[in-house]
Amino acid sequence: MSTQTYPQVGPKQPFIPATRLQQSFAAPAEKRTLVWLAERTPLRINSDHLTLMGFAAQCLAGVCYALSRWNRYWLLLGIVFLALNWLGDSLDGTLARVRNCQRPRYGFYVDHIVDTFAAVFLMGGLALSGYIHPAIALGMLIAFLMLSIEAYLATYTLGQFELSYWKLGPTEIRLLLAAGNLALLRWPTAKILGTQFRLFDVGGVTGMVGMALMLIASAMQHTKTLYREERIS
């Protein structure tokens, strides 16, 4: 019979939430709007309901992209689901703060693991839409996940959670996607240097390059900061 013993779990250590850094273009107006909405949200609706709504809406936006392969007007319904995704994903945390019922560890974990699964649905739908090369959609997903990993590592090591890069955050990305959906109805292709490309191929490659540059710049900056803070004498 084994006599191996295991360490006892000690008392729960106090948790200090990371400082949220939101410096996107839409942040000031968005914050005022979210607080106004949170103050008027019925008490029977809580943050978990909003998180679930945001997740379902982003998944359904991906379904709309996939269905737009056969009928382009699904792109319009996709915009509605992108708006509902913004509402659920952005309002859940604000609602918890306004009601003073925050669960910082639970909220941080659930919010971002849900975002990860939802991103797979969204990019998967785009890949099936016929409006973008599947390899570019996959590249955008990989770039997003790598940038997310960098943000989460910085949150843990520096105590600062960056919600935007170069004045661009999730809200601006949704607005760009919605504008892209409208543009696709009129201009599914774009001509560059005399060559026709799919509009979303151009946008997707631009997005990948932008996220890659953000990732490299942030990784270098955070590495430099951590090196200075933990310099070996």
RODOVEX-981900 format. One record per residue (C-alpha): residue number from 1; residue in three letters; x, y, z. Coordinates in nm, 2 decimals. Example, Ala and Ser with C-alpha at 12.3 -4.5 7.8 and 13.67 -1.06 7.14 Angstrom:
// residues 2
{k->1; r->ALA; X->1.23; Y->-0.45; Z->0.78}
{k->2; r->SER; X->1.37; Y->-0.11; Z->0.71}
***
This chain:
// residues 233
{k->1; r->MET; X->0.00; Y->0.00; Z->0.00}
{k->2; r->SER; X->0.13; Y->0.34; Z->-0.10}
{k->3; r->THR; X->0.23; Y->0.58; Z->0.19}
{k->4; r->GLN; X->0.28; Y->0.88; Z->-0.04}
{k->5; r->THR; X->0.16; Y->1.20; Z->0.11}
{k->6; r->TYR; X->0.05; Y->1.52; Z->-0.07}
{k->7; r->PRO; X->0.10; Y->1.88; Z->0.04}
{k->8; r->GLN; X->-0.20; Y->2.03; Z->0.20}
{k->9; r->VAL; X->-0.37; Y->2.32; Z->0.03}
{k->10; r->GLY; X->-0.32; Y->2.63; Z->0.23}
{k->11; r->PRO; X->-0.56; Y->2.92; Z->0.28}
{k->12; r->LYS; X->-0.66; Y->3.11; Z->-0.03}
{k->13; r->GLN; X->-0.42; Y->3.39; Z->-0.11}
{k->14; r->PRO; X->-0.55; Y->3.74; Z->-0.17}
{k->15; r->PHE; X->-0.59; Y->3.82; Z->-0.54}
{k->16; r->ILE; X->-0.49; Y->4.16; Z->-0.68}
{k->17; r->PRO; X->-0.66; Y->4.23; Z->-1.01}
{k->18; r->ALA; X->-0.44; Y->4.36; Z->-1.29}
{k->19; r->THR; X->-0.47; Y->4.72; Z->-1.39}
{k->20; r->ARG; X->-0.69; Y->4.75; Z->-1.71}
{k->21; r->LEU; X->-0.54; Y->4.97; Z->-1.98}
{k->22; r->GLN; X->-0.79; Y->5.07; Z->-2.25}
{k->23; r->GLN; X->-0.67; Y->5.34; Z->-2.48}
{k->24; r->SER; X->-0.86; Y->5.27; Z->-2.80}
{k->25; r->PHE; X->-1.03; Y->5.53; Z->-3.02}
{k->26; r->ALA; X->-1.38; Y->5.44; Z->-2.90}
{k->27; r->ALA; X->-1.29; Y->5.38; Z->-2.54}
{k->28; r->PRO; X->-1.42; Y->5.71; Z->-2.38}
{k->29; r->ALA; X->-1.76; Y->5.71; Z->-2.55}
{k->30; r->GLU; X->-1.78; Y->5.33; Z->-2.51}
{k->31; r->LYS; X->-1.72; Y->5.35; Z->-2.14}
{k->32; r->ARG; X->-1.99; Y->5.61; Z->-2.09}
{k->33; r->THR; X->-2.24; Y->5.41; Z->-2.29}
{k->34; r->LEU; X->-2.17; Y->5.08; Z->-2.11}
{k->35; r->VAL; X->-2.21; Y->5.25; Z->-1.77}
{k->36; r->TRP; X->-2.54; Y->5.40; Z->-1.88}
{k->37; r->LEU; X->-2.66; Y->5.06; Z->-2.00}
{k->38; r->ALA; X->-2.54; Y->4.88; Z->-1.69}
{k->39; r->GLU; X->-2.73; Y->5.11; Z->-1.46}
{k->40; r->ARG; X->-3.05; Y->5.03; Z->-1.65}
{k->41; r->THR; X->-3.00; Y->4.66; Z->-1.69}
{k->42; r->PRO; X->-3.28; Y->4.46; Z->-1.52}
{k->43; r->LEU; X->-3.16; Y->4.29; Z->-1.20}
{k->44; r->ARG; X->-3.27; Y->3.95; Z->-1.34}
{k->45; r->ILE; X->-2.99; Y->3.98; Z->-1.59}
{k->46; r->ASN; X->-2.64; Y->3.92; Z->-1.46}
{k->47; r->SER; X->-2.29; Y->3.91; Z->-1.61}
{k->48; r->ASP; X->-2.30; Y->3.54; Z->-1.69}
{k->49; r->HIS; X->-2.60; Y->3.59; Z->-1.90}
{k->50; r->LEU; X->-2.42; Y->3.87; Z->-2.10}
{k->51; r->THR; X->-2.11; Y->3.66; Z->-2.14}
{k->52; r->LEU; X->-2.32; Y->3.37; Z->-2.28}
{k->53; r->MET; X->-2.50; Y->3.61; Z->-2.51}
{k->54; r->GLY; X->-2.17; Y->3.75; Z->-2.64}
{k->55; r->PHE; X->-2.03; Y->3.40; Z->-2.70}
{k->56; r->ALA; X->-2.34; Y->3.28; Z->-2.88}
{k->57; r->ALA; X->-2.36; Y->3.60; Z->-3.09}
{k->58; r->GLN; X->-2.00; Y->3.57; Z->-3.21}
{k->59; r->CYS; X->-2.05; Y->3.20; Z->-3.30}
{k->60; r->LEU; X->-2.37; Y->3.29; Z->-3.49}
{k->61; r->ALA; X->-2.17; Y->3.57; Z->-3.67}
{k->62; r->GLY; X->-1.94; Y->3.29; Z->-3.79}
{k->63; r->VAL; X->-2.24; Y->3.09; Z->-3.91}
{k->64; r->CYS; X->-2.36; Y->3.39; Z->-4.10}
{k->65; r->TYR; X->-2.03; Y->3.41; Z->-4.28}
{k->66; r->ALA; X->-2.04; Y->3.05; Z->-4.37}
{k->67; r->LEU; X->-2.40; Y->3.08; Z->-4.51}
{k->68; r->SER; X->-2.30; Y->3.39; Z->-4.71}
{k->69; r->ARG; X->-2.13; Y->3.16; Z->-4.95}
{k->70; r->TRP; X->-2.48; Y->3.09; Z->-5.09}
{k->71; r->ASN; X->-2.65; Y->3.42; Z->-5.01}
{k->72; r->ARG; X->-2.45; Y->3.73; Z->-4.95}
{k->73; r->TYR; X->-2.73; Y->3.90; Z->-4.75}
{k->74; r->TRP; X->-2.64; Y->3.68; Z->-4.46}
{k->75; r->LEU; X->-2.36; Y->3.93; Z->-4.42}
{k->76; r->LEU; X->-2.62; Y->4.18; Z->-4.30}
{k->77; r->LEU; X->-2.74; Y->3.95; Z->-4.02}
{k->78; r->GLY; X->-2.38; Y->3.89; Z->-3.93}
{k->79; r->ILE; X->-2.35; Y->4.26; Z->-3.85}
{k->80; r->VAL; X->-2.64; Y->4.23; Z->-3.61}
{k->81; r->PHE; X->-2.47; Y->3.94; Z->-3.43}
{k->82; r->LEU; X->-2.14; Y->4.14; Z->-3.42}
{k->83; r->ALA; X->-2.33; Y->4.41; Z->-3.24}
{k->84; r->LEU; X->-2.49; Y->4.17; Z->-2.99}
{k->85; r->ASN; X->-2.14; Y->4.02; Z->-2.94}
{k->86; r->TRP; X->-2.01; Y->4.37; Z->-2.85}
{k->87; r->LEU; X->-2.30; Y->4.42; Z->-2.61}
{k->88; r->GLY; X->-2.25; Y->4.09; Z->-2.42}
{k->89; r->ASP; X->-1.87; Y->4.09; Z->-2.43}
{k->90; r->SER; X->-1.83; Y->4.45; Z->-2.32}
{k->91; r->LEU; X->-2.12; Y->4.49; Z->-2.08}
{k->92; r->ASP; X->-2.06; Y->4.19; Z->-1.86}
{k->93; r->GLY; X->-1.76; Y->4.33; Z->-1.68}
{k->94; r->THR; X->-1.91; Y->4.68; Z->-1.66}
{k->95; r->LEU; X->-2.23; Y->4.54; Z->-1.51}
{k->96; r->ALA; X->-2.03; Y->4.36; Z->-1.24}
{k->97; r->ARG; X->-1.83; Y->4.67; Z->-1.15}
{k->98; r->VAL; X->-2.14; Y->4.89; Z->-1.14}
{k->99; r->ARG; X->-2.32; Y->4.64; Z->-0.91}
{k->100; r->ASN; X->-2.00; Y->4.59; Z->-0.70}
{k->101; r->CYS; X->-2.02; Y->4.21; Z->-0.75}
{k->102; r->GLN; X->-1.70; Y->4.14; Z->-0.92}
{k->103; r->ARG; X->-1.53; Y->3.80; Z->-0.95}
{k->104; r->PRO; X->-1.19; Y->3.90; Z->-1.09}
{k->105; r->ARG; X->-1.04; Y->3.56; Z->-1.13}
{k->106; r->TYR; X->-1.36; Y->3.39; Z->-1.25}
{k->107; r->GLY; X->-1.45; Y->3.68; Z->-1.48}
{k->108; r->PHE; X->-1.10; Y->3.71; Z->-1.63}
{k->109; r->TYR; X->-1.07; Y->3.33; Z->-1.70}
{k->110; r->VAL; X->-1.43; Y->3.28; Z->-1.83}
{k->111; r->ASP; X->-1.43; Y->3.59; Z->-2.05}
{k->112; r->HIS; X->-1.11; Y->3.51; Z->-2.23}
{k->113; r->ILE; X->-1.15; Y->3.13; Z->-2.27}
{k->114; r->VAL; X->-1.49; Y->3.21; Z->-2.42}
{k->115; r->ASP; X->-1.33; Y->3.46; Z->-2.65}
{k->116; r->THR; X->-1.09; Y->3.20; Z->-2.76}
{k->117; r->PHE; X->-1.36; Y->2.95; Z->-2.86}
{k->118; r->ALA; X->-1.57; Y->3.22; Z->-3.02}
{k->119; r->ALA; X->-1.27; Y->3.33; Z->-3.23}
{k->120; r->VAL; X->-1.24; Y->2.98; Z->-3.38}
{k->121; r->PHE; X->-1.61; Y->2.99; Z->-3.48}
{k->122; r->LEU; X->-1.58; Y->3.33; Z->-3.63}
{k->123; r->MET; X->-1.26; Y->3.26; Z->-3.83}
{k->124; r->GLY; X->-1.40; Y->2.92; Z->-3.93}
{k->125; r->GLY; X->-1.71; Y->3.08; Z->-4.07}
{k->126; r->LEU; X->-1.50; Y->3.33; Z->-4.26}
{k->127; r->ALA; X->-1.28; Y->3.04; Z->-4.40}
{k->128; r->LEU; X->-1.60; Y->2.87; Z->-4.53}
{k->129; r->SER; X->-1.75; Y->3.19; Z->-4.68}
{k->130; r->GLY; X->-1.57; Y->3.20; Z->-5.01}
{k->131; r->TYR; X->-1.49; Y->3.57; Z->-4.95}
{k->132; r->ILE; X->-1.14; Y->3.50; Z->-4.81}
{k->133; r->HIS; X->-0.88; Y->3.23; Z->-4.87}
{k->134; r->PRO; X->-0.90; Y->2.97; Z->-4.58}
{k->135; r->ALA; X->-0.52; Y->3.00; Z->-4.52}
{k->136; r->ILE; X->-0.56; Y->3.37; Z->-4.46}
{k->137; r->ALA; X->-0.85; Y->3.31; Z->-4.22}
{k->138; r->LEU; X->-0.63; Y->3.06; Z->-4.04}
{k->139; r->GLY; X->-0.34; Y->3.30; Z->-4.03}
{k->140; r->MET; X->-0.56; Y->3.57; Z->-3.87}
{k->141; r->LEU; X->-0.68; Y->3.32; Z->-3.61}
{k->142; r->ILE; X->-0.32; Y->3.22; Z->-3.52}
{k->143; r->ALA; X->-0.21; Y->3.59; Z->-3.51}
{k->144; r->PHE; X->-0.50; Y->3.67; Z->-3.28}
{k->145; r->LEU; X->-0.43; Y->3.38; Z->-3.05}
{k->146; r->MET; X->-0.06; Y->3.47; Z->-3.03}
{k->147; r->LEU; X->-0.14; Y->3.83; Z->-2.95}
{k->148; r->SER; X->-0.38; Y->3.71; Z->-2.68}
{k->149; r->ILE; X->-0.11; Y->3.49; Z->-2.53}
{k->150; r->GLU; X->0.12; Y->3.79; Z->-2.51}
{k->151; r->ALA; X->-0.14; Y->4.00; Z->-2.34}
{k->152; r->TYR; X->-0.22; Y->3.73; Z->-2.08}
{k->153; r->LEU; X->0.15; Y->3.67; Z->-2.01}
{k->154; r->ALA; X->0.20; Y->4.05; Z->-1.96}
{k->155; r->THR; X->-0.11; Y->4.06; Z->-1.73}
{k->156; r->TYR; X->0.05; Y->3.79; Z->-1.51}
{k->157; r->THR; X->0.40; Y->3.92; Z->-1.50}
{k->158; r->LEU; X->0.34; Y->4.30; Z->-1.51}
{k->159; r->GLY; X->0.00; Y->4.33; Z->-1.35}
{k->160; r->GLN; X->-0.13; Y->4.53; Z->-1.64}
{k->161; r->PHE; X->-0.40; Y->4.40; Z->-1.88}
{k->162; r->GLU; X->-0.38; Y->4.58; Z->-2.22}
{k->163; r->LEU; X->-0.72; Y->4.59; Z->-2.39}
{k->164; r->SER; X->-0.59; Y->4.77; Z->-2.69}
{k->165; r->TYR; X->-0.29; Y->4.80; Z->-2.91}
{k->166; r->TRP; X->-0.20; Y->5.11; Z->-3.11}
{k->167; r->LYS; X->-0.55; Y->5.27; Z->-3.03}
{k->168; r->LEU; X->-0.72; Y->4.96; Z->-3.17}
{k->169; r->GLY; X->-0.93; Y->4.73; Z->-2.95}
{k->170; r->PRO; X->-1.20; Y->4.47; Z->-2.99}
{k->171; r->THR; X->-1.47; Y->4.73; Z->-3.06}
{k->172; r->GLU; X->-1.27; Y->4.88; Z->-3.34}
{k->173; r->ILE; X->-1.21; Y->4.54; Z->-3.49}
{k->174; r->ARG; X->-1.59; Y->4.47; Z->-3.48}
{k->175; r->LEU; X->-1.66; Y->4.80; Z->-3.65}
{k->176; r->LEU; X->-1.40; Y->4.72; Z->-3.92}
{k->177; r->LEU; X->-1.56; Y->4.37; Z->-3.98}
{k->178; r->ALA; X->-1.91; Y->4.53; Z->-4.00}
{k->179; r->ALA; X->-1.78; Y->4.79; Z->-4.25}
{k->180; r->GLY; X->-1.62; Y->4.50; Z->-4.45}
{k->181; r->ASN; X->-1.95; Y->4.32; Z->-4.46}
{k->182; r->LEU; X->-2.12; Y->4.62; Z->-4.61}
{k->183; r->ALA; X->-1.84; Y->4.67; Z->-4.86}
{k->184; r->LEU; X->-1.86; Y->4.31; Z->-4.97}
{k->185; r->LEU; X->-2.22; Y->4.37; Z->-5.09}
{k->186; r->ARG; X->-2.09; Y->4.62; Z->-5.34}
{k->187; r->TRP; X->-1.72; Y->4.55; Z->-5.39}
{k->188; r->PRO; X->-1.63; Y->4.18; Z->-5.33}
{k->189; r->THR; X->-1.29; Y->4.24; Z->-5.50}
{k->190; r->ALA; X->-1.02; Y->4.51; Z->-5.49}
{k->191; r->LYS; X->-0.77; Y->4.60; Z->-5.77}
{k->192; r->ILE; X->-0.41; Y->4.66; Z->-5.65}
{k->193; r->LEU; X->-0.15; Y->4.75; Z->-5.91}
{k->194; r->GLY; X->-0.38; Y->4.62; Z->-6.18}
{k->195; r->THR; X->-0.45; Y->4.28; Z->-6.02}
{k->196; r->GLN; X->-0.78; Y->4.18; Z->-5.88}
{k->197; r->PHE; X->-0.79; Y->4.04; Z->-5.52}
{k->198; r->ARG; X->-1.07; Y->3.94; Z->-5.29}
{k->199; r->LEU; X->-1.15; Y->4.23; Z->-5.06}
{k->200; r->PHE; X->-1.12; Y->4.02; Z->-4.75}
{k->201; r->ASP; X->-0.80; Y->3.87; Z->-4.86}
{k->202; r->VAL; X->-0.65; Y->4.22; Z->-4.87}
{k->203; r->GLY; X->-0.80; Y->4.30; Z->-4.53}
{k->204; r->GLY; X->-0.70; Y->3.97; Z->-4.38}
{k->205; r->VAL; X->-0.34; Y->4.00; Z->-4.49}
{k->206; r->THR; X->-0.33; Y->4.36; Z->-4.36}
{k->207; r->GLY; X->-0.48; Y->4.25; Z->-4.03}
{k->208; r->MET; X->-0.22; Y->3.97; Z->-4.00}
{k->209; r->VAL; X->0.07; Y->4.20; Z->-4.06}
{k->210; r->GLY; X->-0.07; Y->4.45; Z->-3.82}
{k->211; r->MET; X->-0.12; Y->4.19; Z->-3.54}
{k->212; r->ALA; X->0.23; Y->4.05; Z->-3.61}
{k->213; r->LEU; X->0.38; Y->4.40; Z->-3.57}
{k->214; r->MET; X->0.19; Y->4.46; Z->-3.25}
{k->215; r->LEU; X->0.30; Y->4.12; Z->-3.11}
{k->216; r->ILE; X->0.67; Y->4.19; Z->-3.19}
{k->217; r->ALA; X->0.66; Y->4.54; Z->-3.05}
{k->218; r->SER; X->0.48; Y->4.44; Z->-2.73}
{k->219; r->ALA; X->0.70; Y->4.14; Z->-2.67}
{k->220; r->MET; X->1.01; Y->4.35; Z->-2.71}
{k->221; r->GLN; X->0.88; Y->4.62; Z->-2.48}
{k->222; r->HIS; X->0.76; Y->4.38; Z->-2.21}
{k->223; r->THR; X->1.08; Y->4.18; Z->-2.22}
{k->224; r->LYS; X->1.28; Y->4.50; Z->-2.18}
{k->225; r->THR; X->1.07; Y->4.61; Z->-1.88}
{k->226; r->LEU; X->1.09; Y->4.27; Z->-1.71}
{k->227; r->TYR; X->1.47; Y->4.26; Z->-1.77}
{k->228; r->ARG; X->1.51; Y->4.60; Z->-1.60}
{k->229; r->GLU; X->1.29; Y->4.50; Z->-1.31}
{k->230; r->GLU; X->1.47; Y->4.17; Z->-1.25}
{k->231; r->ARG; X->1.83; Y->4.27; Z->-1.35}
{k->232; r->ILE; X->2.09; Y->4.04; Z->-1.20}
{k->233; r->SER; X->2.36; Y->4.24; Z->-1.03}
***
